[in-house]
C-alpha cells in the first residue's frame, strides 16, 4: 500500500514537472537571444558551441525525466521488460551523449562565478559517470549495482526541478540574497541533497524494493541466485 501510494504520487509529480519543463522550454523554440534566462547569457550567446549545448540540454530535459522515471516502475520491469530496456537505453544515450556533455559546457559559463561553475561542472561529471556505470552494470547483469547507480543518476537528473524549486522559494521568502548569492546557493542545493537522499534510499534497501533483486543495501556487490547467474 505504501509503495503504491508513493508510485501514484511519483507519477503525479512527474506529470506536473514534465508539464512545467515543457512550458519553460517552449519559449526557447523561438531561437532568440532575448528569451527568459538567455538575458543573462548575452556574453556567451554568440558562441556556437554554447548555443548548441544550451538548446540540446533544454530540449532533451523532458525525455530524460520521463525515460529515467520508467526505470523505477517494478510493474513495467516485470510485465514489459523490453520497454524497460529501451527506455533505459534512451536515457543512457541521451544523458551520456547529449544532455551530459551539454550540461558540462554550460557549467563552464554558469552564472555565479567560480563557486557555481564548480558545482555545475561536478554535477555534470557525476551525472554522466553514474549513468554510464548504471548502463555498464546492466550489461554485466549485476542488477543491484545497476539499480544503485540509477538511483544516483536520476537524483541528479531531478536537479533540473529542484534548482527551479529552490530559486522560487528563495524569491518567495524575500530573502536578502543578491542574484549571485542565489546562483551559488541553488547551484549546490539543487543536487547535493538529492544525492544524499539517493544514498539514504539505497542503504534503506530501496534498490531491492524497486528492482526485486537480492544484495547489500549499501550498493555493494549483489548476491544473485544461481538461476540468475546462469542466464
N, C-alpha and C positions, 0 to 999 in steps of 0.2 A: 504493500500500500504506500509506504513511504517513498520507495523508488518510483512508483507510478506517478505520484504527485510531483516529485522532482522532475520527472520526464515531461509531464504536462507543462509545468512552469518553465522548463527549459525550452520547450517548443514555442510557447507563447513569447518568451523573451527573445528567442532567435527571430521569430516573425517580426516582432516590433523593431528590433535593432537592425534587421536586414532592410526593413522598410525605411528606417531612419537613414541608413547608409546610402540607400538608393536616392533618397530625397536630397541628401547632402551632395551626392555625386553628380546628379543631373545638371546643375548649373555649369559644371566644367565641360560638358559636351559642346559648349559654345567655342571652346579652344581659344579663349581670350585671356589676356593677362590681367584684366581688371575685375576678376571674379573672386569674391569672398577672401579666402586665405591667401590667394595669389597677390593681393595688395601688399602683403608683407614680403613678397619674394621678387620684387622688381629688379633687384640687383643680380639675380641669377636666372631670371626667366629667359633671357636671351641665349643661355647655354642649351644647345640642342639635347645633349645627353641628360641634363637635368629635367627638361620638359618631358622627354620620353619617359624617364623614371617616374616623374610625378603622375602623369596620366596612366601609365601602366599600373602603378600602385593603387590609384583611386579606382580605376575601372575593374580591377580584379578583386576588390575588397569583399564584395558580396559573395562571389564564387567561393572564396576561401572560407568565409564564415559558414556558408551552407554545407560545402563539401566536408569541412572539418567536423561540423556537428554530427553528420551522419556516422562518423566513426565511433560515436558513443551511444549508438542505438542497438542494444542487445538483440531486439527482435529482428531488426534488419540483418544483423550479422548471422543469425540462425536461419532465418527464412529466405533471405535474399543475399547470400554471401557474395554473389557476383557483383551486385550493385555496391555492396560494401567495398569490395576490392577496387572497382572502377572509380568510385568517388574518392577512395584513398589515393589512387594514382593521380587523379586530377588535383587533389590537394597537394600532394608531394611535388608534382611538377610545377604547379603554379607558384608555390612558396619558394622552392629551391631555384627555379629558373627565371621567374618573372618578379613576383612580389618582393621576395627577399633581397635580391640584388638591387631592385629599385629603391627599397627602403634604405639600403646601405648608402646609395648615392645621395639620397635626400638627407640622410643623417649627417653627412659631411657638411651640409649647408644649413643645418637646423637653426631656427631662431633660439636665442637664449645664450649664445656663446658656447665656450668650451664645455661647461658642465652639461648642458643639454645635448650637445653633439656627442659627448662621450656616452651618455645614456642611450641615445637612439642608435649609435653605432654598435654598442654592446648588445642591444636588443636585436638588431638585425642579424648579427653574427650568431647569437644564441638561437634565434628563430630558425634560421637556415640549418644550423647544426642539429638541433633537436629533431627537426622534421626529417633530415637525411638519416639520422640514427633510427627514427621510427620506421622508415622505409627499409633500411638495412636489416633490422631485426625481424620485420615481417617476412622478408625474403628468406631469412635464415630460420624462420618458423620458431623463433624464440618470442612467443606472443606476449609473455608478461613484460619483457623489456620493451617490446613494440608498444604495448599499451601505456607503459610508464612514460615513454618519450612522447607519445601522442598527447598525454595529459599536459606535459610541459610545453609542447609546441602550441597546442590550442590555447593554453593560458596566455601565451604571448600573442597569439592571433587576436584574442579578445582585448588586447591593449588598445586597439583602434576604438573600441567602445568606451573603455574606462578612461582613456585620455579625454574624450569629449565630456564624459560624465563629471570628472573632477574639475575640468575647466568651467563647466556650467555651475557646479556647486560653489566654486570659489567666487564667481561673479554674483551668484545668488546671495551668498553670505556677506557680500560687500566687504570682503577682507582687504586690508590696506596693502595690497600687493601691486607692484609695478608690473607692466607687461613682461619684462624679463624675469621677474620672480615667478610669475605664473608659468612661463615656458619651462623654467628649470624645475619647479616643483612638480608639475604634471608630467614632465619627461620621465622622472623616476617613479612617481606614484602610479603611472599608467601600466607598468608591467612588473615591478618588484613585488608588490603584494599579491598579484595574480600568480606569480611563480611560487611564492611561499605557500599560497593556498593549494596549488597543484601538488607540491611536495607533501603537504599535510594529508591530502586525499590519497595520495599514493601509499603513504605509510599507514593510513587507516583501512587499507585493503580495497579501495575502490576500483583498482585495476581488475581484481578478481571478480568484483560485482558486475562490472560492465562487460569484460571480455570472457568471463567464466573460465578462467584458467587458473591452475594452482601455481603458487610461487611465493616468494618472500615479499611482504608488503612494502619493503623499502626500495623496491626497484632492482633487487638483486636477481641472480640467475633463477629462471623459472625451473620448477621441477615437474616436467611433463610425464604423464603416464606412458608406459611402453607403446600403447596404441597410437598416441600422438607422435611419438618419436619415429615410429616405423613409417609413417606417411610423410 
